[in-house]
Amino acid sequence: MAINETELYEHIIELKYYPDYLESFLSDYAGSEIIIETLKKRDSDGDTLLFLHSLEIALVLLKALPKKHVYSSLAIPDSRGNTLLDYACAEPEHLCKFLTFLPDNTLFNFLIAKNKSGVKLIHLLIDFPSDLITLLMRLEKSDFLTILLTRDANGRAIVQHLNDYNPSALQQLLLLLPANHYELIIKDINEYPIKVFRPVSLEEEVQKLNGVDPFVKIAISDQKAISAWAQKQGFDYIPTQDKKKQAVEQSLAIGSVALLGRASKSLGVYNVGDVTIKKGTVLGTYEGERKPFSFFEKGKLDYVYRLDDDAEGEAIDAHKKRNWTAMVNSASSESIANVYGALKNGQIIYIAKNNIKPGRQLLIYYGDDYEFDINVHRFLRTENTWLDSYDIYLKYSSFYEKPEKWPINLRGLIHVEQESFFLKPKISKLNSETVDLPLLFFNGQTREMENQDLQENPTLLMLACWEGNYDLVERLLKIGANPNIQSSISGLSVIHFIAAADLKVDQKIELLTLLLTYGLMLRTVNFKLPYF
């Protein structure tokens, strides 16, 4: 007998206490259009039937959906903002069943994702070893190894928990690993391996499952995509008409800046092309609405470019209408910037101040009076991109030494937790491209890299200055180390490291003299040190 959506909806509600009967009833409608549409309907509270009664009923309903609709259903929140996976985290006995609905290529990221309490999903499943092993069998071998070495808050690895609960099943799993991975598992588990996967949140993974990329990267040359994106952000995008500038835009993209923190949604502009943008290249024109400078309130000058110093002069306001130039971030100093603005025929033209290599962020120095948002203020350099600390380590892992404890005497200058370790670049492997690689910090207890927006990113040159190692400082400068780089959060320069060092005055003067010959600027503008 034919049934409509309303009738099916009411039948499901009637059977909400009887999962077996409901599953039998729905078997006639499994995968049909009517079940898809019925499960989209919301009640007066704004909830779908998936949140009707219990997780057990939700599982029955998910089984009746076509597989492609199951994935997106897991990402739908209820009226309280929680998804089915959020609720399943509170009832781990059901969590494995929900994770079985995920495609293999997303399973790993969900297992290492954290719930709202900060606990990884993998650690919620250790009391259900048989179900957990079934899930692990679906992983790629490299991901499988990472999961086995993942540790809980007490420092115990998953492999140890499985060995406690189900050693025979664990042995079968280990036989699937390559010999070199097997040796990693069975050797001393109490060493400090660095987990080389990105820490993700369940929210981020649900976003990706729903087709939302939390790491925005938009080609500036794609006028249709960038205009649609701008509309969602609340402003009108002004496309470039000049053919030469359009050619340059083929190499540019707007993307997230890991150092500014994902939550801030702060973006930057990058050279994502295959070739270096040459010094002197005209990049674009700062676009917006022309208004008298007196129109703007003091301290509210973001997206405003002043054309001259005359108080009665004009400024370009890019709040409501703009192009990509308004998203070029501010460098921490003029020596770091690779773009400058020039006034020509009443317009602000952005020009490449230096060669801009592929993968580098475009930065312009807006001056010492530039008003930063204190919540997301970071001392940017052109090497700061969408790559977070995990990505940097993965890309340059062969350039880094083994982990060391951060010197106690430096904890007052660079604030780190007591259990923090750091990795410093190998001097023997550095070249002009990698000499300014940051020191990376990771938590010695959890074995996880600190998020990039929490990393101070001091350089090997700063550390060498603090140590008073004149020969190493000179060697780094000859390779091409930039003496004007500041640490990302506190804005510390080599000068601060020298001042804090336990060195004789003559040694400090020698170091400063050497640094000055390589272009050191004696400035502390924009410096802030919250830990003193």
Secondary structure, DSSP 4 states (H G I P E B T S, - for coil): ----HHHHHHHHHHTTT-HHHHHHHHTTTTT-HHHHHHTT---TTS--GGGSS-HHHHHHHHHHS-HHHHHHHHT---TTS--HHHHHHHSHHHHHHHHTTS-HHHHHHHHH-B-TTS-BHHHHSTT-HHHHHHHHTTS-HHHHHHHHT-B-TTS-BHHHHHHHH-HHHHHHHHTTS-HHHHHHHHS-TTS-PPP-S---BHHHHHHHHTT--SS-EEETT-HHHHHHHHHHHTSEE-----HHHHHHHTTEEEEE-GGG-GGGT-EEEEE-SSSPBPTT-EEEE--SEEEEGGGSPTT--TTEEESSS-TTSEEEE-SSEE-GGGGPEEPSSTTT-SEEEEEETTEEEEEESS-B-TTPBPEE---TT----TTT-----TT--S--HHHHHHHHGGGB---EEPPGGGTTTS---TTEEEE-B-GGG--TTTTTPBPEEEETTTTEEPPGGG----BHHHHHHHHT-HHHHHHHHHHT--TT---TTT---HHHHHHHS---HHHHHHHHHHHHHTT-----TT---TT-
